[in-house]
Amino acid sequence: MGVLLNGARVGEPVIDVDGQPVFCNALYNGVQVWQPAAETLVDVWLKPVDFTSQALYADHPEVKVAAQKVFADGHIEDAALTLSTADTTVASINAGTVSFVSDMSNFLTVLNHDAFNACHVSIGEGGKTLGAKQILVQPDQPSTAPVGSLWCRTEKLHNGLKYYTGAVGDDANVMCFLIDRIREVWRMERDGWKLLTGKELG
C-alpha cells in the first residue's frame, strides 16, 4: 500500500535515533500503510554457482549463475528466478549455465579486443521482468557495469601469446585461446567490484 498527498506519493516517515534512521509506520484498517523495508524488493543481482576455474583447454567461456533478490533493508535472498539472454549470438543460457559464443562469427573481434561482448541477462518472475544485468568476460576490470552484474576475469594475453594447443574431448589437437579461460568471478556492488570466487590473481 502507498500513501498519496495531493496526488504525490509520500514516503515512510523516518526519525533519527542516536544517529541511526528509524522508520515509522501506520495502520489503515489493520494493514500497514508502508510496506516494511525487509519486504520491499529494490533490485535483483546475479551470483556465480558452484564455480570452478575453467581448465586450460576450454573451448569457450562458460559460467553457471543464479539470481538473488535485494531488499530495501539491505538483506539479500537467493531466489528461483527466470534468466534469459538478450542476444544468442553473444551467449546462450541453459539451466543457469551461460555459454559465450566462441566461433568464426566473433573470433577475430574477440581477439582484437581481448574481450567478449557483454552478455545482457534478463531476470524475471511469473512472466514479469524484474531487471537486467550484464556478464562481462575479459582480463581487465570493466570501468563500469550495472550494480548486480558479473565480471568473469580471464587470463591476460602476455607477450602476444594468445593460445595453446591441446586435447578437448576426442580431438587431440585443438587451438585453445587464453581469453576463453575464466579464472574468477567478481560482482559490481554498491561500493565497487567484489571478488566472489577464490583468491585474486596477481
Residue, then its C-alpha position, 0 to 999 in steps of 0.5 A: m500500500g502507498v500513501l498519496l498527498n495531493g496526488a504525490r506519493v509520500g514516503e515512510p516517515v523516518i526519525d533519527v535515533d542516536g544517529q541511526p534512521v528509524f522508520c515509522n509506520a501506520l495502520y489503515n484498517g489493520v494493514q500497514v500503510w508502508q510496506p516494511a523495508a525487509e519486504t520491499l524488493v529494490d533490485v535483483w543481482l546475479k551470483p556465480v554457482d558452484f564455480t570452478s576455474q575453467a581448465l586450460y583447454a576450454d573451448h569457450p567461456e562458460v559460467k553457471v549463475a543464479a539470481q538473488k533478490v535485494f531488499a530495501d533493508g539491505h538483506i539479500e535472498d537467493a531466489a528461483l528466478t527466470l534468466s534469459t539472454a538478450d542476444t544468442t549470438v553473444a551467449s546462450i543460457n541453459a539451466g543457469t549455465v551461460s555459454f559465450v559464443s566462441d566461433m568464426s562469427n566473433f573470433l577475430t573481434v574477440l581477439n582484437h579486443d581481448a574481450f567478449n561482448a557483454c552478455h545482457v541477462s534478463i531476470g524475471e518472475g511469473g512472466k514479469t521482468l524484474g531487471a537486467k544485468q550484464i556478464l562481462v568476460q575479459p582480463d581487465q576490470p570493466s570501468t563500469a557495469p550495472v550494480g548486480s552484474l558479473w565480471c568473469r576475469t580471464e587470463k591476460l594475453h602476455n607477450g602476444l601469446k594468445y593460445y595453446t594447443g591441446a586435447v578437448g574431448d576426442d580431438a587431440n589437437v585443438m587451438c585453445f585461446l587464453i581469453d576463453r579461460i575464466r579464472e574468477v568471478w567478481r560482482m559490481e556492488r554498491d561500493g565497487w567490484k567484489l571478488l566472489t570466487g577464490k583468491e585474486l590473481g596477481 
